[in-house]
Amino acid sequence: MVSSAGCTPAPSGRLDTAPLHGPTVQPSPPSTVTDLPTFDASTAVGELADGFPQDLIPLPPEAELIASSAEPADALVRISLNASSMHTTEEVMAEVGAPLAAAGFTPENPDATSGLTALTAWSRRTDRPEGPLIETVLVGVLDDGARRLVSVSGAVQAPQG
């Protein structure tokens, strides 16, 4: 019988150079557990935030709501809305712009250097005894070929009620 140093015959009669099962290595537990991020209470994911002016800025029909926010700021509420739509860029801009136009907002096209497919700024001025109230809404659409990503942000009067 031929043998090699450091080898032991296996039950099969073969000479093995290493045990069938190597040393067991226990994984070490993670050193720290990372908490998930927290969001401001004025933010909602997948739904409209409390206080969001949905009569003024409704979610475009058949759009998927990604996130929204409504944060009170003096006489205004700072808002944002992010959604995904299968409608064309022109349809989305009309769906978001129609209620703004009906409420007295005036569209202005800012520089087209934003990288978005479409971008329109809307503004409305209300004269009040305590001073003018200026509201602004920026509506942007990015067409990625499969869908339109809609982003609305600005500051408007808080919904009454």
C-alpha positions in Angstrom: 0.0 0.0 0.0 1.3 3.4 -0.9 0.7 6.2 1.5 1.5 9.9 1.6 2.4 11.9 4.6 -0.6 13.7 6.1 -3.1 11.6 4.2 -5.6 9.2 5.8 -7.4 6.4 4.1 -11.1 7.3 3.6 -13.8 4.6 4.2 -13.9 4.1 0.5 -10.2 3.1 0.5 -9.1 6.3 -1.2 -6.5 8.5 0.2 -7.9 12.0 0.9 -5.8 15.0 1.4 -8.4 17.0 3.1 -11.4 16.2 5.3 -14.8 16.1 3.5 -16.0 19.0 5.5 -13.8 21.9 6.1 -13.7 23.9 9.3 -17.0 25.6 10.0 -16.9 29.3 9.9 -19.7 31.0 11.7 -20.8 34.3 10.2 -20.2 37.2 12.5 -23.3 39.2 13.4 -23.6 42.7 11.8 -21.8 45.3 13.8 -24.6 47.8 13.6 -28.1 47.7 12.3 -28.9 50.7 10.0 -32.3 52.3 10.6 -34.5 53.0 7.7 -34.7 56.7 6.8 -37.4 58.8 8.3 -39.5 61.3 6.4 -40.9 64.6 7.4 -44.5 64.3 8.7 -45.7 66.4 5.8 -44.5 63.7 3.3 -46.5 60.7 2.1 -45.4 57.9 -0.1 -47.9 56.4 -2.5 -50.7 58.7 -1.4 -51.6 62.4 -1.1 -50.2 64.1 2.0 -52.5 65.6 4.6 -53.4 69.1 3.5 -52.4 68.6 -0.1 -54.5 70.9 -2.3 -55.9 68.2 -4.6 -58.7 70.4 -5.9 -56.1 72.8 -7.3 -53.5 70.1 -8.3 -55.3 66.8 -8.9 -53.3 63.7 -9.7 -53.4 63.2 -13.5 -56.0 60.5 -14.5 -54.6 57.0 -14.4 -51.3 58.2 -13.0 -49.4 56.3 -10.3 -48.7 58.5 -7.3 -45.1 58.1 -6.1 -44.9 60.6 -3.3 -46.3 64.0 -2.2 -45.9 66.5 0.5 -47.8 69.5 1.9 -45.9 71.6 4.5 -47.7 74.7 5.9 -45.6 77.9 5.6 -47.4 81.1 6.8 -50.3 81.8 4.5 -49.1 79.2 2.0 -48.5 75.5 1.9 -45.3 74.2 0.2 -46.3 71.3 -2.0 -44.7 68.6 -4.1 -46.2 65.7 -6.1 -44.3 63.0 -8.0 -46.1 60.6 -10.2 -45.7 58.3 -13.2 -48.1 58.5 -16.2 -48.6 56.6 -19.4 -50.3 59.6 -21.0 -48.3 61.8 -23.4 -46.3 64.8 -22.2 -48.9 67.1 -23.8 -51.8 65.3 -22.1 -50.1 65.4 -18.7 -49.3 69.1 -19.0 -52.9 69.8 -20.0 -54.3 67.7 -17.1 -52.2 69.5 -14.5 -52.4 72.9 -16.1 -56.2 73.1 -16.7 -57.2 73.4 -13.0 -54.4 75.9 -12.4 -55.6 78.0 -15.3 -59.2 77.7 -14.1 -58.0 79.0 -10.7 -56.5 82.1 -12.2 -52.8 81.0 -12.5 -50.9 82.3 -15.5 -48.4 80.0 -17.3 -44.8 81.1 -18.1 -42.3 78.9 -19.8 -38.9 79.1 -18.1 -35.7 78.3 -19.9 -35.8 74.9 -21.6 -32.3 74.1 -20.2 -33.7 72.0 -17.4 -33.2 68.6 -19.1 -36.9 67.9 -18.8 -39.2 67.2 -21.8 -41.6 69.9 -20.7 -41.5 72.5 -18.0 -44.0 75.3 -17.1 -44.1 77.7 -14.3 -47.5 78.9 -13.1 -48.1 82.0 -10.9 -51.0 83.8 -9.3 -51.0 87.1 -7.3 -53.7 87.9 -4.9 -53.8 91.4 -3.4 -54.8 91.4 0.2 -54.9 94.2 2.9 -51.9 92.7 4.6 -49.9 92.6 1.3 -49.9 90.6 -1.9 -49.8 86.8 -1.8 -47.8 85.3 -4.6 -48.3 81.6 -5.4 -46.1 79.7 -7.7 -46.3 76.1 -9.1 -43.6 74.5 -11.3 -44.8 71.6 -13.4 -42.2 69.4 -15.1 -42.5 66.2 -17.2 -39.6 63.8 -18.1 -40.4 61.4 -20.9 -38.2 58.3 -20.5 -39.8 56.6 -23.5 -42.0 54.2 -21.6 -43.8 56.6 -19.3 -43.8 60.2 -18.2 -42.4 61.2 -14.8 -44.4 64.1 -13.5 -43.0 66.5 -10.9 -45.1 69.4 -9.4 -43.8 71.7 -6.7 -44.5 75.1 -5.4 -46.2 77.2 -2.8 -50.0 77.8 -2.9 -52.7 79.0 -0.5 -53.6 76.3 2.0 -56.9 74.5 1.2 -59.8 76.0 3.1 -61.9 73.7 5.2 
